[in-house]
Amino acid sequence: MTETRASSQSSEQPSAARDAQPGDAGPGDDATHPATASQQPAGREARGHRGKAALALAALGVVFGDIGTSVLYSMRTVFSVDGGIVRPVPEDVYGVISLLVWSITIVVSIKYVLVLMRVDNHGEGGVMALAALARRLHAHRPRGTTVFLVIGIVGVALFYGDSVITPAVSVLSAVEGLGTAAPSVEHLVVPIAAVILVGLFVVQRFGTAKVGASFGPVMLLWFVVIAVAGIPHIVEHPGVLQGLSPTWAIAFLFAHPFITFIAMGAVVLAITGAEALYADMGHFGRMPILRAWFFVVFPALVCNYLGQAALVLEDPTATEDPFFLLFPSWAQIPVVILATAATVIASQAVISGAFSLTRQAVQLGLLPPLTIRQTSKREGGQVYLPAVNLLLFIGVMAIMLAFRSSAALATAYGVSVTGALVVDTLLLLVVVKPLWRWATWKLVLVAVVFGGLELTFLAGNLSKVVHGGWVPLLIALAVVTLMTTWHRGRQLVQQERRKREGSLSEFIETVNADHIPRVPGVAVFPHPNKETTPLALRANVEHNGVVHQRVVIVSVLTANVPHVALSDAFRRDELGHDEDGIDHITITFGFSDDQDLPAAMRAACAAGVLDLAQEDMSAASYFISRGALRTGSGKGGMVSWRRKLFVAMAHNAADPAARFGLPLRRTVTMGSDVEV
């Protein structure tokens, strides 16, 4: 348990899902927490200037790759959409550049960096953390919290669709620069992109910190290069600076409303990566991301987009590839190499975000337990999930081989991105009123400015559904199906198990009355509550006829906050008998904490919560209540195919012994079959 956890309320109820039974292993959904959402993990902002600069550089390498490489294809897509409906004439160019710059300003700079990143859940960002915060702030409205959970599920599902498409379109768009610089090797674009993506997913196991440390200098060079590339063209055609005025976007809208609507479907490509930026906040913190954005990324993007606009005004044929044509012919090959490296980093942003959101979904009981590896001893948000990495790799490769060009993929891009933007705005509106006591007029302003712009983006991208936009929607639908099936299946399993477990108080009365023989040692039984009896404990008495000298029943609660302080993580619960050697404790973890149960038990002994020596606990045996899951005939609650899907997901869940860090030589699995 880390020393940076936020405090947890002692009245929180233990999760009914933290037993080791498959299909019943997700954390609870009803935890509440009194702390404010703007609190950051302790010590993060106290680092020295050198540490802050290093962290900002690492954030540059992980967080901004996606949005930083949008310059490769955004302008090109705008001028190619619908057969070139947007023309390379001053009126259209100024209107487009104004739309691009102000979309980035409003959505990324204002909404995400200045507003949403202040609405973190104790340092963690992303749609799941935001949904958890919304549920906590509105805990007095049970029906409303269910709605927030559903919204969060939809947001995560859309983000997964983005996570699959982003690596493919980014890397392809960079490698396709070879077609401009060296047309003779154009046929090698897809194989080269495939090799690069294989390497990217292989290095994920080394962790975000190491990846970010190596990627940071590359991305810094990238942003310097794209800014420098745009500046000479701006100097030659300073009139392009007119595009910075929002009046050109407004004039373009009123003069050509239909063309503007179509263009908006492509302009949204310039803000891809905003949700990943928010989801990756747990890896680095708010301030390093804010500094990197305003001092490096935002100025570089504006300079490059203005340079591309100036080039198009000078040479209308440059709309075929305005980014690479910014550079002289001798520099194009080196820029292709640098762009390829940058797009690899762009892929890293969404992959890291997918890891963070998946961990949160697992901890909130929306996905089965997965193997989660902590890759940093200092930053709790830096994790690696092998199963997610593999699934993303398969999806990315399949998408790339099916579409084979960034132009084709661009038609599939945007639907999931804009959907995720809208979901975040909905949750923002729900959170800020109780959190910051905002007046109604402020909420209306946010809804109109952010929501209106993003709904326009979404509407503009709906036309892409039949031309490939169905791909991210299909991925999102699959994720929603998996999450809702797991969530409902867990509830059914809990109901069935409670029938088999029986009352814990009655069981203890029987043990004491019948004088069941006691054997030396400490036995620990992970179990979701103190009302029912762990199946493994009941089986041990029924089949072996003995009870250990000391029995500790442990309920693990996952709070709706990322971290829980060590001093507030434990609660000993009374069972009515002080001298029978049977105890129950509740251990509260944050959803970003490493759930190392033996370490937590030793800490409970050291804190005096249990009257056991740490040495005794170090030799304790762990008994996991885990029986086989099978589908039952005539069972209600879920249709047959969803029951089968739930059982399949449970069978592929991570080993609970590994998930809780239990010692294999001292861990026993016992239980009985459970029907779903």
Secondary structure in CASP SS format (residue, H / E / C, confidence):
PFRMAT SS
TARGET T0000
AUTHOR 0000-0000-0000
METHOD secondary structure of the structure
MODEL  1
M C 1.00
T C 1.00
E C 1.00
T C 1.00
R C 1.00
A E 1.00
S C 1.00
S C 1.00
Q C 1.00
S C 1.00
S C 1.00
E C 1.00
Q C 1.00
P C 1.00
S C 1.00
A C 1.00
A C 1.00
R C 1.00
D C 1.00
A C 1.00
Q C 1.00
P C 1.00
G C 1.00
D C 1.00
A C 1.00
G C 1.00
P C 1.00
G C 1.00
D C 1.00
D C 1.00
A C 1.00
T C 1.00
H C 1.00
P C 1.00
A C 1.00
T C 1.00
A C 1.00
S C 1.00
Q C 1.00
Q C 1.00
P C 1.00
A C 1.00
G C 1.00
R H 1.00
E H 1.00
A H 1.00
R C 1.00
G C 1.00
H H 1.00
R H 1.00
G H 1.00
K H 1.00
A H 1.00
A H 1.00
L H 1.00
A H 1.00
L H 1.00
A H 1.00
A H 1.00
L H 1.00
G H 1.00
V H 1.00
V C 1.00
F C 1.00
G H 1.00
D H 1.00
I H 1.00
G H 1.00
T C 1.00
S H 1.00
V H 1.00
L H 1.00
Y C 1.00
S H 1.00
M H 1.00
R H 1.00
T H 1.00
V H 1.00
F H 1.00
S H 1.00
V H 1.00
D H 1.00
G H 1.00
G C 1.00
I C 1.00
V C 1.00
R C 1.00
P C 1.00
V C 1.00
P H 1.00
E H 1.00
D H 1.00
V H 1.00
Y H 1.00
G H 1.00
V H 1.00
I H 1.00
S H 1.00
L H 1.00
L H 1.00
V H 1.00
W H 1.00
S H 1.00
I H 1.00
T H 1.00
I H 1.00
V H 1.00
V H 1.00
S H 1.00
I H 1.00
K H 1.00
Y H 1.00
V H 1.00
L H 1.00
V H 1.00
L H 1.00
M H 1.00
R H 1.00
V C 1.00
D C 1.00
N E 1.00
H C 1.00
G C 1.00
E E 1.00
G C 1.00
G C 1.00
V H 1.00
M H 1.00
A H 1.00
L H 1.00
A H 1.00
A H 1.00
L H 1.00
A H 1.00
R H 1.00
R H 1.00
L H 1.00
H C 1.00
A C 1.00
H C 1.00
R C 1.00
P H 1.00
R H 1.00
G H 1.00
T H 1.00
T H 1.00
V H 1.00
F H 1.00
L H 1.00
V H 1.00
I H 1.00
G H 1.00
I H 1.00
V H 1.00
G H 1.00
V H 1.00
A H 1.00
L H 1.00
F H 1.00
Y H 1.00
G H 1.00
D H 1.00
S H 1.00
V H 1.00
I H 1.00
T H 1.00
P H 1.00
A H 1.00
V H 1.00
S H 1.00
V H 1.00
L H 1.00
S H 1.00
A H 1.00
V H 1.00
E C 1.00
G H 1.00
L H 1.00
G H 1.00
T H 1.00
A H 1.00
A C 1.00
P H 1.00
S H 1.00
V H 1.00
E H 1.00
H H 1.00
L H 1.00
V H 1.00
V H 1.00
P H 1.00
I H 1.00
A H 1.00
A H 1.00
V H 1.00
I H 1.00
L H 1.00
V H 1.00
G H 1.00
L H 1.00
F H 1.00
V H 1.00
V H 1.00
Q H 1.00
R H 1.00
F H 1.00
G C 1.00
T H 1.00
A H 1.00
K H 1.00
V H 1.00
G H 1.00
A H 1.00
S H 1.00
F H 1.00
G H 1.00
P H 1.00
V H 1.00
M H 1.00
L H 1.00
L H 1.00
W H 1.00
F H 1.00
V H 1.00
V H 1.00
I H 1.00
A H 1.00
V H 1.00
A H 1.00
G H 1.00
I H 1.00
P H 1.00
H H 1.00
I H 1.00
V H 1.00
E H 1.00
H C 1.00
P H 1.00
G H 1.00
V H 1.00
L H 1.00
Q H 1.00
G H 1.00
L H 1.00
S C 1.00
P H 1.00
T H 1.00
W H 1.00
A H 1.00
I H 1.00
A H 1.00
F H 1.00
L H 1.00
F H 1.00
A H 1.00
H C 1.00
P H 1.00
F H 1.00
I H 1.00
T H 1.00
F H 1.00
I H 1.00
A H 1.00
M H 1.00
G H 1.00
A H 1.00
V H 1.00
V H 1.00
L H 1.00
A H 1.00
I H 1.00
T C 1.00
G C 1.00
A H 1.00
E H 1.00
A H 1.00
L H 1.00
Y H 1.00
A H 1.00
D C 1.00
M H 1.00
G H 1.00
H H 1.00
F H 1.00
G C 1.00
R H 1.00
M H 1.00
P H 1.00
I H 1.00
L H 1.00
R H 1.00
A H 1.00
W H 1.00
F H 1.00
F H 1.00
V H 1.00
V H 1.00
F H 1.00
P H 1.00
A H 1.00
L H 1.00
V H 1.00
C H 1.00
N H 1.00
Y H 1.00
L H 1.00
G H 1.00
Q H 1.00
A H 1.00
A H 1.00
L H 1.00
V H 1.00
L H 1.00
E H 1.00
D C 1.00
P H 1.00
T H 1.00
A H 1.00
T H 1.00
E H 1.00
D C 1.00
P C 1.00
F C 1.00
F H 1.00
L H 1.00
L H 1.00
F C 1.00
P C 1.00
S H 1.00
W H 1.00
A H 1.00
Q H 1.00
I H 1.00
P H 1.00
V H 1.00
V H 1.00
I H 1.00
L H 1.00
A H 1.00
T H 1.00
A H 1.00
A H 1.00
T H 1.00
V H 1.00
I H 1.00
A H 1.00
S H 1.00
Q H 1.00
A H 1.00
V H 1.00
I H 1.00
S H 1.00
G H 1.00
A H 1.00
F H 1.00
S H 1.00
L H 1.00
T H 1.00
R H 1.00
Q H 1.00
A H 1.00
V H 1.00
Q H 1.00
L C 1.00
G C 1.00
L C 1.00
L C 1.00
P C 1.00
P C 1.00
L C 1.00
T C 1.00
I C 1.00
R E 1.00
Q E 1.00
T C 1.00
S C 1.00
K C 1.00
R C 1.00
E C 1.00
G C 1.00
G C 1.00
Q C 1.00
V E 1.00
Y E 1.00
L C 1.00
P H 1.00
A H 1.00
V H 1.00
N H 1.00
L H 1.00
L H 1.00
L H 1.00
F H 1.00
I H 1.00
G H 1.00
V H 1.00
M H 1.00
A H 1.00
I H 1.00
M H 1.00
L H 1.00
A H 1.00
F H 1.00
R C 1.00
S C 1.00
S H 1.00
A H 1.00
A H 1.00
L H 1.00
A H 1.00
T H 1.00
A H 1.00
Y C 1.00
G C 1.00
V H 1.00
S H 1.00
V H 1.00
T H 1.00
G H 1.00
A H 1.00
L H 1.00
V H 1.00
V H 1.00
D H 1.00
T H 1.00
L H 1.00
L H 1.00
L H 1.00
L H 1.00
V H 1.00
V H 1.00
V H 1.00
K H 1.00
P H 1.00
L H 1.00
W H 1.00
R C 1.00
W C 1.00
A C 1.00
T H 1.00
W H 1.00
K H 1.00
L H 1.00
V H 1.00
L H 1.00
V H 1.00
A H 1.00
V H 1.00
V H 1.00
F H 1.00
G H 1.00
G H 1.00
L H 1.00
E H 1.00
L H 1.00
T H 1.00
F H 1.00
L H 1.00
A H 1.00
G H 1.00
N H 1.00
L H 1.00
S C 1.00
K C 1.00
V H 1.00
V H 1.00
H H 1.00
G C 1.00
G C 1.00
W H 1.00
V H 1.00
P H 1.00
L H 1.00
L H 1.00
I H 1.00
A H 1.00
L H 1.00
A H 1.00
V H 1.00
V H 1.00
T H 1.00
L H 1.00
M H 1.00
T H 1.00
T H 1.00
W H 1.00
H H 1.00
R H 1.00
G H 1.00
R H 1.00
Q H 1.00
L H 1.00
V H 1.00
Q H 1.00
Q H 1.00
E H 1.00
R H 1.00
R H 1.00
K H 1.00
R H 1.00
E H 1.00
G C 1.00
S E 1.00
L H 1.00
S H 1.00
E H 1.00
F H 1.00
I H 1.00
E H 1.00
T H 1.00
V H 1.00
N H 1.00
A H 1.00
D H 1.00
H C 1.00
I C 1.00
P C 1.00
R E 1.00
V E 1.00
P E 1.00
G E 1.00
V E 1.00
A E 1.00
V E 1.00
F E 1.00
P E 1.00
H C 1.00
P C 1.00
N C 1.00
K C 1.00
E C 1.00
T E 1.00
T C 1.00
P C 1.00
L H 1.00
A H 1.00
L H 1.00
R H 1.00
A H 1.00
N H 1.00
V H 1.00
E H 1.00
H H 1.00
N H 1.00
G C 1.00
V C 1.00
V E 1.00
H E 1.00
Q E 1.00
R E 1.00
V E 1.00
V E 1.00
I E 1.00
V E 1.00
S E 1.00
V E 1.00
L E 1.00
T E 1.00
A E 1.00
N C 1.00
V C 1.00
P C 1.00
H C 1.00
V E 1.00
A C 1.00
L H 1.00
S H 1.00
D H 1.00
A C 1.00
F E 1.00
R E 1.00
R E 1.00
D E 1.00
E C 1.00
L C 1.00
G C 1.00
H C 1.00
D C 1.00
E C 1.00
D C 1.00
G C 1.00
I E 1.00
D E 1.00
H E 1.00
I E 1.00
T E 1.00
I E 1.00
T E 1.00
F E 1.00
G E 1.00
F C 1.00
S C 1.00
D C 1.00
D C 1.00
Q C 1.00
D C 1.00
L H 1.00
P H 1.00
A H 1.00
A H 1.00
M H 1.00
R H 1.00
A H 1.00
A H 1.00
C H 1.00
A H 1.00
A C 1.00
G C 1.00
V C 1.00
L C 1.00
D C 1.00
L C 1.00
A C 1.00
Q H 1.00
E H 1.00
D H 1.00
M H 1.00
S H 1.00
A C 1.00
A C 1.00
S E 1.00
Y E 1.00
F E 1.00
I E 1.00
S E 1.00
R C 1.00
G C 1.00
A C 1.00
L E 1.00
R E 1.00
T C 1.00
G C 1.00
S C 1.00
G C 1.00
K C 1.00
G C 1.00
G C 1.00
M C 1.00
V C 1.00
S H 1.00
W H 1.00
R H 1.00
R H 1.00
K H 1.00
L H 1.00
F H 1.00
V H 1.00
A H 1.00
M H 1.00
A H 1.00
H H 1.00
N C 1.00
A C 1.00
A C 1.00
D C 1.00
P H 1.00
A H 1.00
A H 1.00
R H 1.00
F C 1.00
G C 1.00
L C 1.00
P C 1.00
L H 1.00
R H 1.00
R H 1.00
T E 1.00
V E 1.00
T E 1.00
M E 1.00
G C 1.00
S C 1.00
D C 1.00
V E 1.00
E E 1.00
V C 1.00
END
